[in-house]
Amino acid sequence: MTIHFPFDNSYGRLPARFYTKMPPEPVKAPRLIKVNHALAQELGLDPAALESPEGVAVLAGNAVPEGADPLAQVYAGHQFGGWSPQLGDGRAILLGEVVDRDGQRRDIQLKGSGRTPYSRMGDGRAWLGPVLREYIVSEAMQAYGVPTTRALAAVATGEDVLREAPMPGAVLTRVASSHIRVGTFQFFAARRDVEALEALTTHALARHYPGGETALDLLNGVIARQAELVAQWTGLGFIHGVMNTDNTTISGETIDYGPCAFMDVYSPGKVYSSIDQFGRYAFDKQPDILVWNLAQLATALLPLIDADQDRSIEIATEAVHRFPDLFNAAWLNVFRTKLGLETAEDDDEALILDVLSAMAEAEMDFTNTFRDLSTLPEPVKTRWIDRLKQEGIAPEVQAQRLSQANPAYIPRNHRIEDAIQSAVYGDFDPFERLVSVLERPFDDQPDARDLRRPPMPEEEVRQTFCGT
């Protein structure tokens, strides 16, 4: 069966110092785990072709389709605040780009596809657990309406990778509107490569902010999108876990689902990531970290903002200082919606904070409480009901509005771990069921009520781990 990807590879037309062109590294015995049919069709791809032996060979990295221009991107970044002057795709290969049925350009990348010049001490591979986790969580994010990278397919490699012990290997086919990061700009800024910065800025504007013309336009666009993005995370109780600048996209999409987690009990300072030993990326610190990351982007763009350095710093600082107001407005909008409110009142912020404080004090489940706000403790519930009455909306309309704003289902950590452990032993049914239920997370789905249950003490996942 012929595998056709309608490639048009704009990133590969940038100067050679932006990447290393190389094919993915073949694997021993590729076996298909799953193809995302709906996404394949969005991309103008044939799901049946992807599921054929020829398609699986492409998804595993054993064959390069016609028109591909495989490459590993280079970038730098601050990792937990420490500067790394050269990072890059250490276990990923960008096959190329397609223009989807809506006219949007999308990257198709193989993650876990072998060593590259940027692998450092890594093996360039991924084991099955992180691949399934990213598939589950990224597709759930899509269903919530949160900007995110997507999962097109997962393939087992037939090879073990060595982590704490030998683990079954896998490759994820990831789709993104691009993989350009804050760290991509930092890489060239650190080398004082203004020519590359100009080329990258022009490329990013054309791709993500058409109509924008300057580096300041790009900076303002990224600030606005990231403010909206992190506000949406907070409305889901989502903790990214590794918000390094190389994991902060220019597109405003969520990327790199490593030690990520959705909270069960609401706890503002919650940390799951095993590598976040000092809580830098705790749930309630995520907006502040985004400000810090955006300041690094602003610093990288200084040579392009104004010829006068002092004036450039002043302009960039003013832009970054807009983030708190933008985030707060987006946060208010998210939580007003979660409380069933369409109008805005001056006391809404105080009400939202009181609701969250009551949830934290009573150690209430974040998702289930918002799904059924009648479980709130008194007197905050009374305040919410009184405020809701000001909307002047019929109760059945209010109920529908609330159910459309608050998901019944999230990828709970213990359910993800169950799916991974079952898959390690060859049973992919829990993975398939979880993915299927999370395609419709706002629906009640009576046959899946067990997936709404918070973990029992013995089921609780207290730490999540990076795939590398």
C-alpha positions as CSV (number, residue, x, y, z in Angstrom):
1,M,0.0,0.0,0.0
2,T,1.4,3.4,-1.0
3,I,1.9,5.8,1.9
4,H,1.4,9.4,0.9
5,F,2.2,12.4,3.1
6,P,1.6,15.8,1.4
7,F,4.8,17.3,2.8
8,D,5.9,20.9,2.4
9,N,8.9,21.4,4.7
10,S,9.4,25.0,5.5
11,Y,11.6,24.6,8.6
12,G,14.1,22.5,6.5
13,R,14.5,25.5,4.2
14,L,15.9,27.6,7.0
15,P,19.7,27.8,7.2
16,A,21.6,24.6,8.0
17,R,22.7,25.7,11.5
18,F,19.0,25.3,12.6
19,Y,19.2,21.5,12.6
20,T,21.0,18.4,11.6
21,K,19.4,16.5,8.7
22,M,19.3,12.8,9.3
23,P,16.9,9.9,9.1
24,P,15.4,8.1,12.1
25,E,17.1,5.0,13.4
26,P,15.3,1.8,12.4
27,V,14.0,-0.6,15.1
28,K,14.0,-4.3,15.4
29,A,10.4,-5.4,15.2
30,P,7.8,-2.6,14.9
31,R,4.2,-3.4,15.9
32,L,1.3,-1.0,15.8
33,I,-0.3,0.0,19.0
34,K,-2.7,2.7,17.8
35,V,-3.4,5.1,15.0
36,N,-5.5,8.2,15.7
37,H,-8.0,8.0,12.9
38,A,-9.6,11.4,13.4
39,L,-6.3,13.2,13.5
40,A,-5.0,11.3,10.4
41,Q,-8.0,12.5,8.5
42,E,-7.5,16.1,9.6
43,L,-4.0,15.9,8.2
44,G,-5.2,14.5,4.9
45,L,-3.7,11.1,5.6
46,D,-5.3,7.6,5.1
47,P,-5.6,5.8,8.5
48,A,-5.8,2.4,6.8
49,A,-2.5,3.2,5.0
50,L,-0.9,4.1,8.3
51,E,-2.0,0.8,9.8
52,S,-0.6,-1.2,6.9
53,P,2.9,-2.8,7.2
54,E,4.3,0.0,5.1
55,G,2.6,2.6,7.3
56,V,3.9,1.0,10.5
57,A,7.4,1.0,9.1
58,V,7.2,4.8,8.6
59,L,5.7,5.4,12.1
60,A,8.5,3.3,13.6
61,G,11.3,5.1,11.7
62,N,12.2,2.1,9.6
63,A,11.2,3.8,6.3
64,V,11.2,7.5,5.2
65,P,8.2,8.4,3.1
66,E,8.6,10.3,-0.2
67,G,8.8,14.1,0.3
68,A,10.0,13.9,3.9
69,D,13.0,16.0,5.0
70,P,14.0,14.4,8.3
71,L,15.9,16.5,10.7
72,A,16.7,17.0,14.4
73,Q,16.2,20.6,15.6
74,V,18.7,22.4,17.7
75,Y,17.8,24.7,20.6
76,A,19.1,25.7,24.0
77,G,17.2,26.4,27.3
78,H,17.0,27.0,31.0
79,Q,16.3,23.7,32.7
80,F,15.1,24.3,36.3
81,G,16.7,27.7,36.1
82,G,20.1,26.5,34.9
83,W,21.4,27.5,31.5
84,S,22.1,24.8,28.9
85,P,23.7,26.4,25.9
86,Q,22.9,23.5,23.5
87,L,20.1,21.1,23.8
88,G,18.0,19.9,20.8
89,D,16.0,16.9,19.6
90,G,17.9,14.2,21.4
91,R,15.4,11.5,20.7
92,A,13.2,12.9,18.0
93,I,13.2,13.4,14.3
94,L,11.0,15.9,12.5
95,L,9.9,14.0,9.4
96,G,8.4,17.1,7.8
97,E,5.3,19.3,7.6
98,V,1.9,18.9,6.1
99,V,-0.8,21.5,5.5
100,D,-4.0,20.1,7.0
101,R,-7.6,20.2,5.7
102,D,-8.1,23.6,7.4
103,G,-5.0,25.1,5.8
104,Q,-2.9,24.9,8.9
105,R,0.7,23.8,8.8
106,R,1.5,20.9,11.1
107,D,4.8,19.2,12.1
108,I,4.9,15.4,12.0
109,Q,7.7,14.2,14.4
110,L,8.8,10.8,15.6
111,K,9.6,10.8,19.3
112,G,11.9,8.0,20.5
113,S,13.4,7.5,17.1
114,G,17.1,7.1,18.0
115,R,20.2,9.0,18.8
116,T,21.0,12.4,17.2
117,P,23.9,14.8,17.7
118,Y,21.9,16.4,20.5
119,S,21.3,13.2,22.5
120,R,24.2,13.9,24.9
121,M,24.3,10.9,27.2
122,G,20.9,9.6,26.2
123,D,20.0,6.6,24.1
124,G,17.6,8.5,21.8
125,R,14.8,6.1,22.6
126,A,11.5,6.1,24.6
127,W,10.0,3.4,26.6
128,L,6.4,2.4,26.3
129,G,5.2,4.1,29.5
130,P,5.9,7.8,28.5
131,V,4.6,7.2,25.0
132,L,1.3,5.9,26.3
133,R,1.1,8.7,28.9
134,E,1.7,11.4,26.2
135,Y,-0.9,9.8,23.9
136,I,-3.5,9.7,26.7
137,V,-2.9,13.2,28.1
138,S,-2.3,15.1,24.9
139,E,-5.5,13.8,23.3
140,A,-7.4,14.5,26.5
141,M,-6.1,18.1,26.3
142,Q,-7.4,18.3,22.8
143,A,-10.8,17.2,24.0
144,Y,-10.8,19.9,26.7
145,G,-10.1,22.5,24.0
146,V,-6.6,23.3,25.3
147,P,-3.9,24.1,22.7
148,T,-1.7,21.1,22.6
149,T,0.5,18.8,20.6
150,R,-1.3,15.7,19.4
151,A,-0.7,12.0,19.1
152,L,-1.1,10.5,15.7
153,A,0.2,7.0,16.5
154,A,2.1,4.8,18.9
155,V,4.3,1.9,17.8
156,A,6.1,-0.7,19.8
157,T,9.7,-1.3,18.7
158,G,10.3,-4.9,19.7
159,E,13.4,-3.7,21.5
160,D,14.0,-3.0,25.2
161,V,15.4,0.3,26.4
162,L,17.4,0.5,29.7
163,R,16.0,2.8,32.4
164,E,15.9,1.6,36.0
165,A,15.4,-1.8,34.3
166,P,14.9,-3.0,30.8
167,M,11.6,-1.6,29.5
168,P,9.7,-2.2,26.2
169,G,10.5,0.5,23.7
170,A,8.0,2.5,21.7
171,V,7.8,5.5,19.2
172,L,5.2,8.2,19.4
173,T,4.2,10.1,16.3
174,R,3.6,13.6,17.5
175,V,1.9,16.4,15.6
176,A,2.3,20.1,16.4
177,S,1.7,23.4,14.7
178,S,5.5,23.7,15.2
179,H,8.2,22.6,17.5
180,I,9.7,26.1,17.8
181,R,10.5,26.9,21.5
182,V,11.7,29.8,23.5
183,G,14.9,27.8,23.7
184,T,15.2,27.9,19.9
185,F,15.5,31.7,20.1
186,Q,17.9,31.5,23.1
187,F,20.2,29.2,21.1
188,F,20.9,31.9,18.5
189,A,20.8,34.8,20.9
190,A,23.5,33.2,23.0
191,R,25.7,33.0,19.9
192,R,24.9,36.6,18.9
193,D,23.6,35.3,15.6
194,V,21.3,38.1,14.7
195,E,20.9,36.9,11.1
196,A,19.5,33.6,12.4
197,L,17.3,35.4,14.9
198,E,15.8,37.5,12.1
199,A,15.2,34.4,10.0
200,L,13.6,32.5,12.9
201,T,11.4,35.5,13.8
202,T,10.2,35.9,10.2
203,H,9.5,32.2,10.0
204,A,7.6,32.1,13.4
205,L,5.5,35.2,12.5
206,A,4.5,33.8,9.2
207,R,3.6,30.4,10.7
208,H,1.9,31.5,13.9
209,Y,1.1,35.2,13.9
210,P,0.3,36.1,10.3
211,G,-0.1,39.8,10.1
212,G,2.7,40.4,12.6
213,E,5.7,42.1,11.2
214,T,8.2,42.7,14.0
215,A,10.0,40.9,16.8
216,L,7.8,42.9,19.3
217,D,4.7,41.6,17.5
218,L,6.0,38.1,18.0
219,L,6.8,38.6,21.7
220,N,3.3,40.2,22.3
221,G,1.7,37.3,20.5
222,V,3.5,34.6,22.5
223,I,2.8,36.4,25.8
224,A,-1.0,36.6,25.1
225,R,-1.2,32.9,24.0
226,Q,0.8,31.6,27.0
227,A,-1.3,33.6,29.4
228,E,-4.4,31.9,28.0
229,L,-2.8,28.5,28.0
230,V,-1.7,28.5,31.6
231,A,-5.0,29.8,32.7
232,Q,-6.6,26.8,31.0
233,W,-4.2,24.5,32.8
234,T,-5.3,25.9,36.2
235,G,-8.9,25.3,35.3
236,L,-8.1,21.6,34.9
237,G,-5.8,21.2,37.9
238,F,-3.0,20.4,35.5
239,I,0.6,20.5,36.5
240,H,3.1,20.4,33.6
241,G,6.0,19.4,35.8
242,V,8.9,20.5,33.7
243,M,8.3,24.1,32.4
244,N,11.8,24.7,31.1
245,T,12.2,27.3,28.4
246,D,12.9,24.5,25.9
247,N,9.4,23.2,26.8
248,T,7.7,26.6,26.2
249,T,6.4,26.9,22.7
250,I,6.1,29.9,20.5
251,S,2.8,28.6,19.2
252,G,1.2,28.6,22.6
253,E,0.6,24.8,22.6
254,T,1.2,22.5,25.5
255,I,4.3,20.4,24.7
256,D,6.4,17.6,26.3
257,Y,4.1,15.6,28.6
258,G,6.9,14.2,30.8
259,P,6.2,14.1,34.5
260,C,2.9,15.9,34.0
261,A,-0.2,15.2,36.2
262,F,-3.7,16.2,37.0
263,M,-4.4,16.9,40.6
264,D,-6.8,14.7,42.5
265,V,-7.2,16.5,45.8
266,Y,-6.9,20.3,45.3
267,S,-3.6,21.5,46.8
268,P,-2.2,24.7,45.4
269,G,1.4,23.9,46.0
270,K,1.2,20.4,44.6
271,V,4.2,18.9,42.9
272,Y,4.3,15.4,41.3
273,S,7.5,15.5,39.2
274,S,10.3,13.4,40.6
275,I,12.9,15.8,39.2
276,D,11.3,19.0,40.6
277,Q,12.9,18.5,44.0
278,F,12.4,22.1,45.1
279,G,8.9,22.7,43.8
280,R,9.9,25.2,41.1
281,Y,7.1,24.1,38.8
282,A,4.4,23.5,41.5
283,F,0.8,24.0,40.4
284,D,0.5,27.5,41.9
285,K,3.9,28.7,40.6
286,Q,3.2,28.0,36.9
287,P,2.0,31.6,36.0
288,D,5.2,33.0,37.6
289,I,7.4,30.6,35.8
290,L,5.8,31.6,32.5
291,V,6.7,35.2,33.2
292,W,10.3,34.1,33.8
293,N,10.3,32.1,30.6
294,L,8.8,34.9,28.6
295,A,11.4,37.3,30.0
296,Q,14.1,34.9,28.5
297,L,12.3,35.1,25.1
298,A,12.3,38.9,25.4
299,T,16.0,38.9,26.2
300,A,16.7,36.8,23.2
301,L,14.8,39.2,20.9
302,L,16.4,42.4,22.2
303,P,18.7,42.9,19.2
304,L,15.6,42.9,16.9
305,I,13.3,45.1,19.0
306,D,15.2,48.4,18.8
307,A,18.7,49.4,17.7
308,D,19.1,51.3,21.0
309,Q,19.7,48.6,23.7
310,D,18.3,50.6,26.6
311,R,15.2,51.4,24.6
312,S,14.9,47.8,23.5
313,I,15.1,46.7,27.2
314,E,12.4,49.2,28.1
315,I,10.0,48.1,25.4
316,A,10.6,44.4,26.1
317,T,10.1,44.8,29.8
318,E,6.9,46.7,29.3
319,A,5.6,43.8,27.1
320,V,6.5,41.1,29.6
321,H,4.9,43.1,32.5
322,R,1.6,42.8,30.6
323,F,1.5,39.1,31.4
324,P,0.0,39.2,34.9
325,D,-3.0,41.3,33.8
326,L,-3.5,39.1,30.8
327,F,-3.3,35.9,32.9
328,N,-5.5,37.2,35.6
329,A,-8.2,38.2,33.0
330,A,-8.0,34.7,31.4
331,W,-8.0,33.0,34.8
332,L,-11.1,34.9,35.9
333,N,-12.8,33.9,32.6
334,V,-11.9,30.3,33.1
335,F,-13.2,30.1,36.6
336,R,-16.3,32.2,36.0
337,T,-17.2,29.7,33.3
338,K,-16.5,26.8,35.7
339,L,-18.9,28.4,38.2
340,G,-21.6,28.8,35.5
341,L,-21.2,32.6,35.2
342,E,-21.4,34.5,32.0
343,T,-21.6,38.0,33.4
344,A,-18.8,39.8,35.4
345,E,-19.2,41.2,38.9
346,D,-16.5,42.9,41.0
347,D,-16.7,40.3,43.7
348,D,-16.2,37.3,41.4
349,E,-12.5,37.0,42.1
350,A,-13.1,36.9,45.9
351,L,-15.8,34.2,45.4
352,I,-13.5,32.1,43.2
353,L,-10.7,32.3,45.7
354,D,-13.1,31.4,48.5
355,V,-14.3,28.4,46.6
356,L,-10.7,27.2,46.0
357,S,-9.7,27.9,49.6
358,A,-12.7,25.9,50.9
359,M,-11.7,23.0,48.6
360,A,-8.1,23.0,49.8
361,E,-9.1,23.2,53.4
362,A,-11.6,20.3,53.1
363,E,-9.2,18.3,50.8
364,M,-11.8,18.0,48.1
365,D,-11.2,16.4,44.7
366,F,-10.7,19.2,42.2
367,T,-12.4,17.6,39.2
368,N,-15.4,16.0,41.0
369,T,-16.1,19.1,43.0
370,F,-16.4,21.4,40.0
371,R,-18.5,18.7,38.3
372,D,-20.9,18.8,41.2
373,L,-20.6,22.2,43.0
374,S,-23.4,21.3,45.3
375,T,-20.8,19.4,47.3
376,L,-19.1,22.6,48.3
377,P,-19.0,23.4,52.1
378,E,-21.3,26.0,53.6
379,P,-21.3,29.0,53.5
380,V,-19.3,29.3,50.3
381,K,-21.9,27.2,48.5
382,T,-24.6,29.6,49.5
383,R,-22.6,32.5,48.2
384,W,-22.1,30.7,44.9
385,I,-25.8,29.9,44.6
386,D,-26.7,33.5,45.4
387,R,-24.3,34.7,42.7
388,L,-25.6,32.2,40.2
389,K,-29.2,33.6,40.7
390,Q,-28.0,36.9,39.5
391,E,-27.4,35.4,36.0
392,G,-31.2,35.0,35.6
393,I,-30.9,31.7,33.8
394,A,-33.2,28.7,34.0
395,P,-31.9,25.9,36.2
396,E,-31.7,23.4,33.4
397,V,-29.7,25.9,31.3
398,Q,-27.4,26.4,34.2
399,A,-26.9,22.7,34.7
400,Q,-26.0,22.3,31.0
401,R,-23.6,25.2,31.1
402,L,-21.8,23.7,34.1
403,S,-21.5,20.3,32.6
404,Q,-20.0,21.8,29.5
405,A,-17.4,23.7,31.5
406,N,-16.4,21.0,34.0
407,P,-15.2,17.7,32.7
408,A,-16.4,14.5,34.4
409,Y,-13.2,12.7,33.4
410,I,-9.5,13.5,33.6
411,P,-6.5,11.2,33.0
412,R,-6.1,10.4,36.6
413,N,-2.5,9.4,37.5
414,H,-3.5,6.0,38.9
415,R,-5.5,5.1,35.8
416,I,-2.6,6.1,33.5
417,E,-0.3,3.9,35.6
418,D,-2.8,1.0,35.4
419,A,-2.9,1.4,31.6
420,I,0.9,1.4,31.4
421,Q,1.4,-1.6,33.6
422,S,-1.2,-3.6,31.7
423,A,0.4,-2.6,28.4
424,V,3.8,-3.7,29.6
425,Y,2.4,-7.2,30.0
426,G,0.7,-7.0,26.6
427,D,-2.9,-5.9,27.6
428,F,-3.8,-2.6,25.9
429,D,-7.5,-2.7,26.8
430,P,-7.1,-0.3,29.7
431,F,-5.2,2.1,27.5
432,E,-7.8,1.9,24.7
433,R,-10.7,2.3,27.2
434,L,-9.1,5.4,28.8
435,V,-8.4,7.0,25.4
436,S,-12.0,6.3,24.3
437,V,-13.6,7.8,27.4
438,L,-11.4,10.8,27.3
439,E,-12.5,11.6,23.8
440,R,-15.8,12.7,25.4
441,P,-14.7,14.0,28.8
442,F,-17.7,16.2,29.4
443,D,-20.3,13.4,28.9
444,D,-21.5,11.4,31.9
445,Q,-20.8,7.9,30.3
446,P,-22.5,5.7,32.9
447,D,-20.4,2.7,31.9
448,A,-17.2,4.5,32.8
449,R,-18.1,5.9,36.3
450,D,-15.3,3.9,37.8
451,L,-12.8,6.2,35.9
452,R,-14.2,9.2,37.8
453,R,-13.3,7.7,41.2
454,P,-10.3,9.3,43.0
455,P,-7.5,6.9,44.0
456,M,-7.7,4.9,47.2
457,P,-4.8,5.6,49.5
458,E,-3.0,2.5,48.2
459,E,-3.6,3.6,44.6
460,E,-2.3,7.1,44.9
461,V,0.5,8.1,42.6
462,R,2.7,10.5,44.5
463,Q,5.4,11.0,41.9
464,T,5.6,11.1,38.1
465,F,8.7,10.6,36.1
466,C,10.4,12.0,33.0
467,G,10.5,9.7,30.0
468,T,14.3,10.0,29.7
